[in-house]
Amino acid sequence: MSLREPYAKHLAGTELWELRVECARNSFRLLYFAWVNRAFVLLNGFRKKSRRTPPEEIERAQKYLKDFKERSQ
């Protein structure tokens, strides 16, 4: 089973996915990626204030992804 829009969305050009959470009229996003054996690694989360995912949040998640993979070898 896979999670699709509107709950999750792949961020084009990256290994990242965005989990979309609504709570008390606020939108939150968790950036994650798929790991081994159907596991997922949550990289960072933030409160979404605009229509687009802020580039700095994507860059931060990519930095955490790189760090995670380096430490996992």
PDB file of N, CA, C and O in Angstrom:
ATOM      1  N   MET A   1       0.844  -1.172   0.000  1.00  0.00           N
ATOM      2  CA  MET A   1       0.000   0.000   0.000  1.00  0.00           C
ATOM      3  C   MET A   1       0.893   1.240   0.000  1.00  0.00           C
ATOM      4  O   MET A   1       1.912   1.274   0.691  1.00  0.00           O
ATOM      5  N   SER A   2       0.518   2.244  -0.763  1.00  0.00           N
ATOM      6  CA  SER A   2       1.309   3.460  -0.810  1.00  0.00           C
ATOM      7  C   SER A   2       0.428   4.661  -0.495  1.00  0.00           C
ATOM      8  O   SER A   2      -0.774   4.660  -0.759  1.00  0.00           O
ATOM      9  N   LEU A   3       1.038   5.654   0.059  1.00  0.00           N
ATOM     10  CA  LEU A   3       0.339   6.881   0.429  1.00  0.00           C
ATOM     11  C   LEU A   3       0.507   7.885  -0.699  1.00  0.00           C
ATOM     12  O   LEU A   3       1.630   8.144  -1.133  1.00  0.00           O
ATOM     13  N   ARG A   4      -0.564   8.440  -1.167  1.00  0.00           N
ATOM     14  CA  ARG A   4      -0.554   9.376  -2.292  1.00  0.00           C
ATOM     15  C   ARG A   4      -1.179  10.700  -1.882  1.00  0.00           C
ATOM     16  O   ARG A   4      -1.598  10.885  -0.739  1.00  0.00           O
ATOM     17  N   GLU A   5      -1.232  11.626  -2.855  1.00  0.00           N
ATOM     18  CA  GLU A   5      -1.868  12.918  -2.620  1.00  0.00           C
ATOM     19  C   GLU A   5      -3.323  12.699  -2.222  1.00  0.00           C
ATOM     20  O   GLU A   5      -3.962  11.802  -2.773  1.00  0.00           O
ATOM     21  N   PRO A   6      -3.851  13.441  -1.333  1.00  0.00           N
ATOM     22  CA  PRO A   6      -3.335  14.689  -0.781  1.00  0.00           C
ATOM     23  C   PRO A   6      -2.484  14.505   0.476  1.00  0.00           C
ATOM     24  O   PRO A   6      -2.082  15.493   1.091  1.00  0.00           O
ATOM     25  N   TYR A   7      -2.200  13.254   0.872  1.00  0.00           N
ATOM     26  CA  TYR A   7      -1.478  13.001   2.119  1.00  0.00           C
ATOM     27  C   TYR A   7       0.033  13.035   1.974  1.00  0.00           C
ATOM     28  O   TYR A   7       0.741  13.412   2.908  1.00  0.00           O
ATOM     29  N   ALA A   8       0.523  12.647   0.819  1.00  0.00           N
ATOM     30  CA  ALA A   8       1.966  12.631   0.578  1.00  0.00           C
ATOM     31  C   ALA A   8       2.231  13.028  -0.864  1.00  0.00           C
ATOM     32  O   ALA A   8       1.409  12.800  -1.751  1.00  0.00           O
ATOM     33  N   LYS A   9       3.399  13.631  -1.079  1.00  0.00           N
ATOM     34  CA  LYS A   9       3.755  14.060  -2.425  1.00  0.00           C
ATOM     35  C   LYS A   9       5.266  13.931  -2.598  1.00  0.00           C
ATOM     36  O   LYS A   9       6.037  14.302  -1.713  1.00  0.00           O
ATOM     37  N   HIS A  10       5.679  13.400  -3.750  1.00  0.00           N
ATOM     38  CA  HIS A  10       7.096  13.308  -4.070  1.00  0.00           C
ATOM     39  C   HIS A  10       7.587  14.681  -4.508  1.00  0.00           C
ATOM     40  O   HIS A  10       6.910  15.362  -5.278  1.00  0.00           O
ATOM     41  N   LEU A  11       8.753  15.097  -4.027  1.00  0.00           N
ATOM     42  CA  LEU A  11       9.344  16.365  -4.432  1.00  0.00           C
ATOM     43  C   LEU A  11      10.232  16.096  -5.640  1.00  0.00           C
ATOM     44  O   LEU A  11      11.284  15.468  -5.522  1.00  0.00           O
ATOM     45  N   ALA A  12       9.808  16.568  -6.779  1.00  0.00           N
ATOM     46  CA  ALA A  12      10.468  16.283  -8.055  1.00  0.00           C
ATOM     47  C   ALA A  12      11.955  16.609  -8.012  1.00  0.00           C
ATOM     48  O   ALA A  12      12.368  17.624  -7.452  1.00  0.00           O
ATOM     49  N   GLY A  13      12.750  15.730  -8.614  1.00  0.00           N
ATOM     50  CA  GLY A  13      14.183  15.938  -8.699  1.00  0.00           C
ATOM     51  C   GLY A  13      14.943  15.575  -7.438  1.00  0.00           C
ATOM     52  O   GLY A  13      16.143  15.832  -7.343  1.00  0.00           O
ATOM     53  N   THR A  14      14.259  14.980  -6.466  1.00  0.00           N
ATOM     54  CA  THR A  14      14.903  14.608  -5.204  1.00  0.00           C
ATOM     55  C   THR A  14      14.466  13.208  -4.802  1.00  0.00           C
ATOM     56  O   THR A  14      13.602  12.607  -5.441  1.00  0.00           O
ATOM     57  N   GLU A  15      15.073  12.696  -3.735  1.00  0.00           N
ATOM     58  CA  GLU A  15      14.632  11.439  -3.128  1.00  0.00           C
ATOM     59  C   GLU A  15      13.577  11.697  -2.059  1.00  0.00           C
ATOM     60  O   GLU A  15      13.100  10.759  -1.420  1.00  0.00           O
ATOM     61  N   LEU A  16      13.216  12.939  -1.864  1.00  0.00           N
ATOM     62  CA  LEU A  16      12.368  13.345  -0.753  1.00  0.00           C
ATOM     63  C   LEU A  16      10.881  13.231  -1.057  1.00  0.00           C
ATOM     64  O   LEU A  16      10.429  13.386  -2.192  1.00  0.00           O
ATOM     65  N   TRP A  17      10.147  12.952   0.008  1.00  0.00           N
ATOM     66  CA  TRP A  17       8.693  12.970  -0.008  1.00  0.00           C
ATOM     67  C   TRP A  17       8.234  13.940   1.061  1.00  0.00           C
ATOM     68  O   TRP A  17       8.939  14.193   2.038  1.00  0.00           O
ATOM     69  N   GLU A  18       7.050  14.474   0.864  1.00  0.00           N
ATOM     70  CA  GLU A  18       6.467  15.430   1.799  1.00  0.00           C
ATOM     71  C   GLU A  18       5.186  14.822   2.359  1.00  0.00           C
ATOM     72  O   GLU A  18       4.243  14.556   1.613  1.00  0.00           O
ATOM     73  N   LEU A  19       5.151  14.603   3.668  1.00  0.00           N
ATOM     74  CA  LEU A  19       3.953  14.132   4.348  1.00  0.00           C
ATOM     75  C   LEU A  19       3.173  15.358   4.785  1.00  0.00           C
ATOM     76  O   LEU A  19       3.718  16.242   5.445  1.00  0.00           O
ATOM     77  N   ARG A  20       1.903  15.415   4.422  1.00  0.00           N
ATOM     78  CA  ARG A  20       1.078  16.598   4.687  1.00  0.00           C
ATOM     79  C   ARG A  20       0.149  16.327   5.855  1.00  0.00           C
ATOM     80  O   ARG A  20      -0.597  15.347   5.860  1.00  0.00           O
ATOM     81  N   VAL A  21       0.204  17.208   6.847  1.00  0.00           N
ATOM     82  CA  VAL A  21      -0.600  17.053   8.058  1.00  0.00           C
ATOM     83  C   VAL A  21      -1.364  18.349   8.309  1.00  0.00           C
ATOM     84  O   VAL A  21      -0.789  19.437   8.271  1.00  0.00           O
ATOM     85  N   GLU A  22      -2.661  18.221   8.567  1.00  0.00           N
ATOM     86  CA  GLU A  22      -3.492  19.372   8.920  1.00  0.00           C
ATOM     87  C   GLU A  22      -3.908  19.213  10.373  1.00  0.00           C
ATOM     88  O   GLU A  22      -4.353  18.144  10.790  1.00  0.00           O
ATOM     89  N   CYS A  23      -3.757  20.291  11.145  1.00  0.00           N
ATOM     90  CA  CYS A  23      -4.100  20.251  12.565  1.00  0.00           C
ATOM     91  C   CYS A  23      -4.535  21.635  13.004  1.00  0.00           C
ATOM     92  O   CYS A  23      -3.761  22.589  12.916  1.00  0.00           O
ATOM     93  N   ALA A  24      -5.758  21.753  13.473  1.00  0.00           N
ATOM     94  CA  ALA A  24      -6.279  23.015  13.997  1.00  0.00           C
ATOM     95  C   ALA A  24      -6.040  24.187  13.038  1.00  0.00           C
ATOM     96  O   ALA A  24      -5.512  25.227  13.432  1.00  0.00           O
ATOM     97  N   ARG A  25      -6.433  24.004  11.788  1.00  0.00           N
ATOM     98  CA  ARG A  25      -6.310  25.017  10.740  1.00  0.00           C
ATOM     99  C   ARG A  25      -4.868  25.380  10.381  1.00  0.00           C
ATOM    100  O   ARG A  25      -4.629  26.390   9.720  1.00  0.00           O
ATOM    101  N   ASN A  26      -3.939  24.588  10.800  1.00  0.00           N
ATOM    102  CA  ASN A  26      -2.532  24.794  10.442  1.00  0.00           C
ATOM    103  C   ASN A  26      -2.081  23.644   9.559  1.00  0.00           C
ATOM    104  O   ASN A  26      -2.518  22.506   9.725  1.00  0.00           O
ATOM    105  N   SER A  27      -1.203  23.957   8.623  1.00  0.00           N
ATOM    106  CA  SER A  27      -0.620  22.937   7.752  1.00  0.00           C
ATOM    107  C   SER A  27       0.820  22.694   8.181  1.00  0.00           C
ATOM    108  O   SER A  27       1.610  23.626   8.332  1.00  0.00           O
ATOM    109  N   PHE A  28       1.137  21.427   8.370  1.00  0.00           N
ATOM    110  CA  PHE A  28       2.494  21.032   8.718  1.00  0.00           C
ATOM    111  C   PHE A  28       2.998  20.077   7.656  1.00  0.00           C
ATOM    112  O   PHE A  28       2.218  19.346   7.045  1.00  0.00           O
ATOM    113  N   ARG A  29       4.302  20.084   7.437  1.00  0.00           N
ATOM    114  CA  ARG A  29       4.924  19.194   6.475  1.00  0.00           C
ATOM    115  C   ARG A  29       6.102  18.487   7.132  1.00  0.00           C
ATOM    116  O   ARG A  29       6.879  19.094   7.869  1.00  0.00           O
ATOM    117  N   LEU A  30       6.219  17.201   6.852  1.00  0.00           N
ATOM    118  CA  LEU A  30       7.351  16.398   7.292  1.00  0.00           C
ATOM    119  C   LEU A  30       8.037  15.886   6.038  1.00  0.00           C
ATOM    120  O   LEU A  30       7.405  15.246   5.198  1.00  0.00           O
ATOM    121  N   LEU A  31       9.314  16.160   5.909  1.00  0.00           N
ATOM    122  CA  LEU A  31      10.072  15.685   4.763  1.00  0.00           C
ATOM    123  C   LEU A  31      10.774  14.391   5.149  1.00  0.00           C
ATOM    124  O   LEU A  31      11.396  14.299   6.208  1.00  0.00           O
ATOM    125  N   TYR A  32      10.668  13.394   4.278  1.00  0.00           N
ATOM    126  CA  TYR A  32      11.208  12.068   4.589  1.00  0.00           C
ATOM    127  C   TYR A  32      11.669  11.383   3.310  1.00  0.00           C
ATOM    128  O   TYR A  32      11.446  11.874   2.204  1.00  0.00           O
ATOM    129  N   PHE A  33      12.318  10.231   3.491  1.00  0.00           N
ATOM    130  CA  PHE A  33      12.701   9.404   2.348  1.00  0.00           C
ATOM    131  C   PHE A  33      12.563   7.943   2.730  1.00  0.00           C
ATOM    132  O   PHE A  33      12.549   7.591   3.909  1.00  0.00           O
ATOM    133  N   ALA A  34      12.461   7.095   1.712  1.00  0.00           N
ATOM    134  CA  ALA A  34      12.340   5.653   1.921  1.00  0.00           C
ATOM    135  C   ALA A  34      13.724   5.064   2.162  1.00  0.00           C
ATOM    136  O   ALA A  34      14.683   5.407   1.469  1.00  0.00           O
ATOM    137  N   TRP A  35      13.820   4.186   3.138  1.00  0.00           N
ATOM    138  CA  TRP A  35      15.071   3.533   3.483  1.00  0.00           C
ATOM    139  C   TRP A  35      14.905   2.048   3.212  1.00  0.00           C
ATOM    140  O   TRP A  35      14.028   1.673   2.435  1.00  0.00           O
ATOM    141  N   VAL A  36      15.692   1.209   3.806  1.00  0.00           N
ATOM    142  CA  VAL A  36      15.656  -0.231   3.543  1.00  0.00           C
ATOM    143  C   VAL A  36      14.491  -0.905   4.272  1.00  0.00           C
ATOM    144  O   VAL A  36      13.997  -0.410   5.285  1.00  0.00           O
ATOM    145  N   ASN A  37      14.071  -2.038   3.731  1.00  0.00           N
ATOM    146  CA  ASN A  37      13.012  -2.855   4.335  1.00  0.00           C
ATOM    147  C   ASN A  37      11.732  -2.072   4.636  1.00  0.00           C
ATOM    148  O   ASN A  37      11.122  -2.238   5.692  1.00  0.00           O
ATOM    149  N   ARG A  38      11.344  -1.231   3.704  1.00  0.00           N
ATOM    150  CA  ARG A  38      10.095  -0.462   3.811  1.00  0.00           C
ATOM    151  C   ARG A  38      10.062   0.478   5.014  1.00  0.00           C
ATOM    152  O   ARG A  38       8.992   0.805   5.527  1.00  0.00           O
ATOM    153  N   ALA A  39      11.219   0.899   5.450  1.00  0.00           N
ATOM    154  CA  ALA A  39      11.312   1.882   6.544  1.00  0.00           C
ATOM    155  C   ALA A  39      11.398   3.280   5.941  1.00  0.00           C
ATOM    156  O   ALA A  39      11.823   3.457   4.799  1.00  0.00           O
ATOM    157  N   PHE A  40      10.993   4.250   6.718  1.00  0.00           N
ATOM    158  CA  PHE A  40      11.065   5.635   6.291  1.00  0.00           C
ATOM    159  C   PHE A  40      11.823   6.432   7.336  1.00  0.00           C
ATOM    160  O   PHE A  40      11.723   6.157   8.532  1.00  0.00           O
ATOM    161  N   VAL A  41      12.584   7.422   6.879  1.00  0.00           N
ATOM    162  CA  VAL A  41      13.362   8.264   7.779  1.00  0.00           C
ATOM    163  C   VAL A  41      12.822   9.685   7.675  1.00  0.00           C
ATOM    164  O   VAL A  41      12.852  10.301   6.610  1.00  0.00           O
ATOM    165  N   LEU A  42      12.325  10.195   8.808  1.00  0.00           N
ATOM    166  CA  LEU A  42      11.845  11.576   8.868  1.00  0.00           C
ATOM    167  C   LEU A  42      13.049  12.486   9.032  1.00  0.00           C
ATOM    168  O   LEU A  42      13.880  12.273   9.915  1.00  0.00           O
ATOM    169  N   LEU A  43      13.142  13.489   8.191  1.00  0.00           N
ATOM    170  CA  LEU A  43      14.316  14.363   8.187  1.00  0.00           C
ATOM    171  C   LEU A  43      14.069  15.695   8.883  1.00  0.00           C
ATOM    172  O   LEU A  43      14.874  16.117   9.713  1.00  0.00           O
ATOM    173  N   ASN A  44      12.979  16.352   8.558  1.00  0.00           N
ATOM    174  CA  ASN A  44      12.644  17.602   9.246  1.00  0.00           C
ATOM    175  C   ASN A  44      11.185  17.932   9.025  1.00  0.00           C
ATOM    176  O   ASN A  44      10.544  17.409   8.114  1.00  0.00           O
ATOM    177  N   GLY A  45      10.678  18.792   9.858  1.00  0.00           N
ATOM    178  CA  GLY A  45       9.293  19.208   9.768  1.00  0.00           C
ATOM    179  C   GLY A  45       9.194  20.707   9.965  1.00  0.00           C
ATOM    180  O   GLY A  45      10.070  21.336  10.559  1.00  0.00           O
ATOM    181  N   PHE A  46       8.108  21.264   9.454  1.00  0.00           N
ATOM    182  CA  PHE A  46       7.919  22.707   9.560  1.00  0.00           C
ATOM    183  C   PHE A  46       6.450  23.031   9.359  1.00  0.00           C
ATOM    184  O   PHE A  46       5.688  22.231   8.817  1.00  0.00           O
ATOM    185  N   ARG A  47       6.071  24.210   9.801  1.00  0.00           N
ATOM    186  CA  ARG A  47       4.715  24.717   9.580  1.00  0.00           C
ATOM    187  C   ARG A  47       4.710  25.406   8.220  1.00  0.00           C
ATOM    188  O   ARG A  47       5.529  26.286   7.954  1.00  0.00           O
ATOM    189  N   LYS A  48       3.797  25.004   7.380  1.00  0.00           N
ATOM    190  CA  LYS A  48       3.742  25.555   6.035  1.00  0.00           C
ATOM    191  C   LYS A  48       2.902  26.821   6.033  1.00  0.00           C
ATOM    192  O   LYS A  48       1.766  26.833   6.506  1.00  0.00           O
ATOM    193  N   LYS A  49       3.488  27.894   5.489  1.00  0.00           N
ATOM    194  CA  LYS A  49       2.817  29.193   5.484  1.00  0.00           C
ATOM    195  C   LYS A  49       2.521  29.699   4.081  1.00  0.00           C
ATOM    196  O   LYS A  49       1.824  30.702   3.924  1.00  0.00           O
ATOM    197  N   SER A  50       3.044  29.016   3.047  1.00  0.00           N
ATOM    198  CA  SER A  50       2.817  29.448   1.672  1.00  0.00           C
ATOM    199  C   SER A  50       2.465  28.226   0.822  1.00  0.00           C
ATOM    200  O   SER A  50       2.554  27.092   1.293  1.00  0.00           O
ATOM    201  N   ARG A  51       2.073  28.457  -0.408  1.00  0.00           N
ATOM    202  CA  ARG A  51       1.675  27.351  -1.289  1.00  0.00           C
ATOM    203  C   ARG A  51       2.835  26.434  -1.644  1.00  0.00           C
ATOM    204  O   ARG A  51       2.659  25.221  -1.748  1.00  0.00           O
ATOM    205  N   ARG A  52       3.999  26.996  -1.826  1.00  0.00           N
ATOM    206  CA  ARG A  52       5.169  26.203  -2.215  1.00  0.00           C
ATOM    207  C   ARG A  52       5.980  25.783  -1.004  1.00  0.00           C
ATOM    208  O   ARG A  52       6.025  26.487   0.005  1.00  0.00           O
ATOM    209  N   THR A  53       6.615  24.634  -1.114  1.00  0.00           N
ATOM    210  CA  THR A  53       7.523  24.198  -0.061  1.00  0.00           C
ATOM    211  C   THR A  53       8.754  25.092  -0.115  1.00  0.00           C
ATOM    212  O   THR A  53       9.392  25.198  -1.162  1.00  0.00           O
ATOM    213  N   PRO A  54       9.095  25.737   0.998  1.00  0.00           N
ATOM    214  CA  PRO A  54      10.252  26.648   0.990  1.00  0.00           C
ATOM    215  C   PRO A  54      11.542  25.930   0.571  1.00  0.00           C
ATOM    216  O   PRO A  54      11.861  24.861   1.092  1.00  0.00           O
ATOM    217  N   PRO A  55      12.276  26.522  -0.371  1.00  0.00           N
ATOM    218  CA  PRO A  55      13.530  25.895  -0.834  1.00  0.00           C
ATOM    219  C   PRO A  55      14.510  25.627   0.298  1.00  0.00           C
ATOM    220  O   PRO A  55      15.229  24.628   0.261  1.00  0.00           O
ATOM    221  N   GLU A  56      14.556  26.484   1.294  1.00  0.00           N
ATOM    222  CA  GLU A  56      15.500  26.270   2.398  1.00  0.00           C
ATOM    223  C   GLU A  56      15.142  25.017   3.201  1.00  0.00           C
ATOM    224  O   GLU A  56      16.030  24.375   3.762  1.00  0.00           O
ATOM    225  N   GLU A  57      13.859  24.660   3.265  1.00  0.00           N
ATOM    226  CA  GLU A  57      13.466  23.429   3.962  1.00  0.00           C
ATOM    227  C   GLU A  57      13.886  22.209   3.150  1.00  0.00           C
ATOM    228  O   GLU A  57      14.313  21.205   3.720  1.00  0.00           O
ATOM    229  N   ILE A  58      13.771  22.284   1.846  1.00  0.00           N
ATOM    230  CA  ILE A  58      14.214  21.185   0.979  1.00  0.00           C
ATOM    231  C   ILE A  58      15.729  21.025   1.086  1.00  0.00           C
ATOM    232  O   ILE A  58      16.227  19.905   1.196  1.00  0.00           O
ATOM    233  N   GLU A  59      16.458  22.128   1.054  1.00  0.00           N
ATOM    234  CA  GLU A  59      17.921  22.078   1.186  1.00  0.00           C
ATOM    235  C   GLU A  59      18.332  21.491   2.532  1.00  0.00           C
ATOM    236  O   GLU A  59      19.274  20.701   2.607  1.00  0.00           O
ATOM    237  N   ARG A  60      17.632  21.871   3.587  1.00  0.00           N
ATOM    238  CA  ARG A  60      17.934  21.345   4.923  1.00  0.00           C
ATOM    239  C   ARG A  60      17.706  19.834   4.947  1.00  0.00           C
ATOM    240  O   ARG A  60      18.533  19.091   5.477  1.00  0.00           O
ATOM    241  N   ALA A  61      16.604  19.381   4.385  1.00  0.00           N
ATOM    242  CA  ALA A  61      16.306  17.946   4.365  1.00  0.00           C
ATOM    243  C   ALA A  61      17.341  17.192   3.538  1.00  0.00           C
ATOM    244  O   ALA A  61      17.746  16.094   3.920  1.00  0.00           O
ATOM    245  N   GLN A  62      17.777  17.754   2.416  1.00  0.00           N
ATOM    246  CA  GLN A  62      18.796  17.098   1.599  1.00  0.00           C
ATOM    247  C   GLN A  62      20.122  17.004   2.345  1.00  0.00           C
ATOM    248  O   GLN A  62      20.843  16.016   2.207  1.00  0.00           O
ATOM    249  N   LYS A  63      20.442  18.014   3.124  1.00  0.00           N
ATOM    250  CA  LYS A  63      21.658  17.985   3.943  1.00  0.00           C
ATOM    251  C   LYS A  63      21.553  16.874   4.990  1.00  0.00           C
ATOM    252  O   LYS A  63      22.510  16.129   5.202  1.00  0.00           O
ATOM    253  N   TYR A  64      20.390  16.763   5.645  1.00  0.00           N
ATOM    254  CA  TYR A  64      20.187  15.708   6.643  1.00  0.00           C
ATOM    255  C   TYR A  64      20.210  14.326   5.994  1.00  0.00           C
ATOM    256  O   TYR A  64      20.721  13.373   6.582  1.00  0.00           O
ATOM    257  N   LEU A  65      19.660  14.214   4.787  1.00  0.00           N
ATOM    258  CA  LEU A  65      19.667  12.957   4.055  1.00  0.00           C
ATOM    259  C   LEU A  65      21.099  12.521   3.761  1.00  0.00           C
ATOM    260  O   LEU A  65      21.460  11.367   3.990  1.00  0.00           O
ATOM    261  N   LYS A  66      21.895  13.428   3.263  1.00  0.00           N
ATOM    262  CA  LYS A  66      23.302  13.127   2.964  1.00  0.00           C
ATOM    263  C   LYS A  66      24.037  12.698   4.227  1.00  0.00           C
ATOM    264  O   LYS A  66      24.787  11.722   4.209  1.00  0.00           O
ATOM    265  N   ASP A  67      23.824  13.424   5.323  1.00  0.00           N
ATOM    266  CA  ASP A  67      24.469  13.096   6.596  1.00  0.00           C
ATOM    267  C   ASP A  67      24.038  11.709   7.077  1.00  0.00           C
ATOM    268  O   ASP A  67      24.867  10.918   7.527  1.00  0.00           O
ATOM    269  N   PHE A  68      22.748  11.421   6.978  1.00  0.00           N
ATOM    270  CA  PHE A  68      22.232  10.119   7.414  1.00  0.00           C
ATOM    271  C   PHE A  68      22.884   8.991   6.631  1.00  0.00           C
ATOM    272  O   PHE A  68      23.330   8.001   7.212  1.00  0.00           O
ATOM    273  N   LYS A  69      22.940   9.141   5.308  1.00  0.00           N
ATOM    274  CA  LYS A  69      23.522   8.088   4.474  1.00  0.00           C
ATOM    275  C   LYS A  69      25.011   7.901   4.757  1.00  0.00           C
ATOM    276  O   LYS A  69      25.503   6.772   4.769  1.00  0.00           O
ATOM    277  N   GLU A  70      25.729   9.001   4.985  1.00  0.00           N
ATOM    278  CA  GLU A  70      27.160   8.894   5.302  1.00  0.00           C
ATOM    279  C   GLU A  70      27.380   8.153   6.615  1.00  0.00           C
ATOM    280  O   GLU A  70      28.295   7.337   6.719  1.00  0.00           O
ATOM    281  N   ARG A  71      26.549   8.431   7.617  1.00  0.00           N
ATOM    282  CA  ARG A  71      26.704   7.783   8.920  1.00  0.00           C
ATOM    283  C   ARG A  71      26.219   6.340   8.920  1.00  0.00           C
ATOM    284  O   ARG A  71      26.593   5.563   9.799  1.00  0.00           O
ATOM    285  N   SER A  72      25.391   5.970   7.943  1.00  0.00           N
ATOM    286  CA  SER A  72      24.827   4.623   7.877  1.00  0.00           C
ATOM    287  C   SER A  72      25.706   3.628   7.148  1.00  0.00           C
ATOM    288  O   SER A  72      25.399   2.436   7.139  1.00  0.00           O
ATOM    289  N   GLN A  73      26.780   4.075   6.542  1.00  0.00           N
ATOM    290  CA  GLN A  73      27.660   3.163   5.780  1.00  0.00           C
ATOM    291  C   GLN A  73      28.569   2.392   6.671  1.00  0.00           C
ATOM    292  O   GLN A  73      29.367   1.586   6.192  1.00  0.00           O
TER     293      GLN A  73
END
